[in-house]
Amino acid sequence: MLTTPAWMVEHSIVPMFFALSGFLVTASGLRLSLRNFLLNRGLRIVPALAVEIFVSALVIGPAVTTLNLKDYFTNTEFWTYFLNIFGYIHFNLPGVFQDHVLTFVNGALWTVPYEILCYVITSFLIYFKMINDPKKVLVLTLGFLAIGVFFQFSGLLPHLSLFAAKVVKFVFIKRELQLLTAFLFGMLAYQLRRYIPHSAAIALGAVAICVATAFVFDASETLKPTTRIVLLPALTYVTVYPGLTAIKLPAFLTKGDYSYGLYLYHNPLLQIVIGIFPGICLINFYGGLFTVVVTMPFAFMLAVFSWHFIEKPILSLRKKFSFAARIREIDEKPPSWPEDLGQTTLREAA
């Protein structure tokens, strides 16, 4: 666990993705029925994930396993790895990366169950028509955080039964729940976009909060709900503000959404590079930098392939299944970038 201010970099990236997801998914949930929302989310997430699981199990695994192929394909770990497609996460394949510091084939998959949980909560809000009521979502978010803070300071947790303590930690305190909290803040940012200023000064203030948090606390503080209350709203604004600011991007970055493909493939490729250059990759900071620099171009190429040949064609099928999309030509897209930077609220920017 990092105890220097650098921990902020490691512990911010995934919550920022979840905050962005909450922002964009709420835009989708506000205009789609529950059926079409679930259809769109399923088509967006599952097919590309399934392809990555098959690539890992049927291409990467056989290429690098230390077992003979018969033992590899008949091992229970090989078959259970396909359960990742359904959100039941298994990290290891037989004989694959077993001599690495981390033996996971794709450690990034740990976020999948929490992403599914976020979609379940969004579905609940759509079904009960709460998705368009920021007051109710605000109460839900603050109530969730308040219960965590109560158990953090009340001293009650050690007096609970072992089972009850595990439940409380799993539901309200566990570090991974910062992802759910970030998603809820992203949801609120979209719902309250009429009232939240789109301001460079606020963005700089949010960055300052993140930097100050990094120096005042260490990574263990992400276990505490109080730290999330301070940090995650700032991270949410830092995430949303640049996305709603007109920034000229290289042309190749505007031709597709490559973020999901990068998420899916970067970790297996990191493991492959470490396996090829173990003497270099494991040399402190510079070894890590070498690993990332070598890996990311290949990860980006796979992300481009995934978008243009898997994700985008699959997403084009939505209109065949969605009555609303066929009749009203609903096209699920993230909010467009602003044309006029004189806008003053997130809604106007969006």
RAVENHU-V174748 format. One record per helix or strand. SS is the DSSP state (A for helix, B for strand). FROM is the first residue (numbers start at 0). TO is the last residue. Records with the same first field share a line. If there is no record, write none. Layout:
BEGIN
SS=FROM-TO + FROM-TO
END
This chain:
BEGIN
A=6-30 + 33-63 + 68-73 + 75-85 + 106-126 + 133-153 + 156-158 + 161-172 + 176-190 + 199-215 + 218-222 + 224-242 + 250-253 + 258-275 + 277-280 + 283-314 + 317-320 + 322-327 + 345-348
B=196-196 + 344-344
END
